[in-house]
Amino acid sequence: MPDFPKVQSPVLMFHGLDDQALLAGGLNGTWNWVEKDFTLVTIPGAGHFLQQDASDLVSATVVDWLRCLPLGAADATNALDAG
C-alpha cells in the first residue's frame, strides 16, 4: 500500500451505528490517518444518511465543533457568524 501523507487539519467524522453500508468495524484505524485532532461522533439509531436521521444533532454538533476550532481556523467560524 502506498505511503499517503496524514490529513493535516482537524477532522470531525460522524457514523450512524445502524449504517448498513459502512459497518462500525470499518472505522477502525481511521484516526491513524489524521495528524491533528480527530473527533468521532457515533449516533445510535441513525443509518447511512445520518444527516437526515439525526439532522438536529448533526447540525448542532458541526456548529459547536467549528466554534471550538483553534484561531488558525477562524475563516470557518467567521463564516458561521456571517450566515
Backbone torsions as a table, in degrees:
resi	resn	phi	psi	omega
1	MET	NA	136.2	180.0
2	PRO	-62.7	154.3	178.9
3	ASP	-90.7	95.3	-179.6
4	PHE	-84.3	146.6	175.7
5	PRO	-70.3	152.1	177.6
6	LYS	-74.7	151.7	175.5
7	VAL	-64.0	132.2	-173.6
8	GLN	-101.4	12.4	178.9
9	SER	-125.2	159.1	175.6
10	PRO	-60.2	146.7	-177.2
11	VAL	-127.1	132.6	171.5
12	LEU	-113.2	121.8	-177.9
13	MET	-125.4	134.2	177.1
14	PHE	-109.1	148.7	174.0
15	HIS	-146.1	124.4	174.1
16	GLY	-81.3	124.4	-175.0
17	LEU	-68.7	-14.5	175.4
18	ASP	-97.9	13.0	179.8
19	ASP	-64.4	124.7	178.7
20	GLN	-96.4	-10.0	179.1
21	ALA	-89.4	-39.8	177.1
22	LEU	-124.7	104.2	-179.5
23	LEU	-72.5	155.5	-176.9
24	ALA	-54.6	-35.9	179.0
25	GLY	-62.3	-22.9	178.0
26	GLY	-69.5	-12.0	178.2
27	LEU	-81.4	-18.8	-174.9
28	ASN	-53.2	125.9	176.6
29	GLY	83.1	-2.3	179.9
30	THR	-53.9	-40.9	-177.9
31	TRP	-63.8	-18.8	178.8
32	ASN	-71.1	-13.3	-178.7
33	TRP	-96.6	5.1	-175.8
34	VAL	-120.9	126.4	179.5
35	GLU	-80.6	-36.4	-176.4
36	LYS	-92.4	-164.7	-179.8
37	ASP	-61.9	139.4	178.0
38	PHE	-125.9	120.8	179.2
39	THR	-115.1	121.2	178.4
40	LEU	-112.1	123.2	178.7
41	VAL	-113.5	116.9	175.6
42	THR	-102.9	139.1	-174.2
43	ILE	-123.1	107.5	175.8
44	PRO	-62.3	141.1	177.3
45	GLY	84.1	-5.8	178.9
46	ALA	-103.3	144.7	179.8
47	GLY	-101.3	-148.7	-176.5
48	HIS	-66.6	-30.2	-179.5
49	PHE	-103.5	59.9	-173.0
50	LEU	-66.8	-21.4	175.4
51	GLN	-65.4	-18.7	174.4
52	GLN	-98.9	-39.2	-178.2
53	ASP	-67.8	-32.7	-177.1
54	ALA	-138.8	51.7	-171.7
55	SER	-59.1	-41.7	-179.2
56	ASP	-64.4	-43.5	179.5
57	LEU	-65.5	-44.2	-180.0
58	VAL	-62.8	-48.2	-178.6
59	SER	-61.5	-47.1	-179.8
60	ALA	-63.8	-38.5	-179.6
61	THR	-67.2	-42.5	178.5
62	VAL	-61.5	-46.6	180.0
63	VAL	-61.1	-47.2	179.2
64	ASP	-62.0	-42.4	-178.9
65	TRP	-63.5	-44.5	179.0
66	LEU	-63.6	-38.8	180.0
67	ARG	-66.9	-24.1	-178.1
68	CYS	-90.8	-2.8	-179.9
69	LEU	-64.2	152.4	177.9
70	PRO	-63.1	165.6	-176.7
71	LEU	-55.4	-29.0	178.8
72	GLY	-61.6	-15.8	-179.5
73	ALA	-106.3	28.0	-174.4
74	ALA	-60.1	-29.8	-179.0
75	ASP	-60.0	-38.9	-179.5
76	ALA	-67.2	-42.9	-178.0
77	THR	-74.1	-32.3	176.4
78	ASN	-65.2	-34.1	177.6
79	ALA	-63.7	-35.0	178.1
80	LEU	-65.8	-43.0	-177.6
81	ASP	-68.0	-29.1	-178.5
82	ALA	-77.0	-22.1	-173.9
83	GLY	-89.1	NA	NA
